[in-house]
Amino acid sequence: MVFKQLKEYEYNHFTKLLIQNGHKDGLDASFSITMKVNDGEYIIKIQPSKKLRIYALQALVVYRSKNEVEMALNTDNVLLLSLLNILLYQGV
């Protein structure tokens, strides 16, 4: 799990985008965002907090072949921070 501290206007803008584009599962506090980076596909769990922080909790790496889809859970902080930075760059 990694986080980024944002300024108030960045946090407000990004959380609006999360609500519009993210997916929530039931009563889960986090949002799932699907991202494509180069040839890879990732489903990243993002959770905003009240202290103007955005947390990246985990990422699912999606492997697609002709007949099946496989997913692998990735909690590597380097990958999570990279994906979070890409999201923030695109959203803020």
Order of alpha helices (4+ residues) and beta strands (2+ residues): beta-alpha-beta-beta-beta-beta-alpha
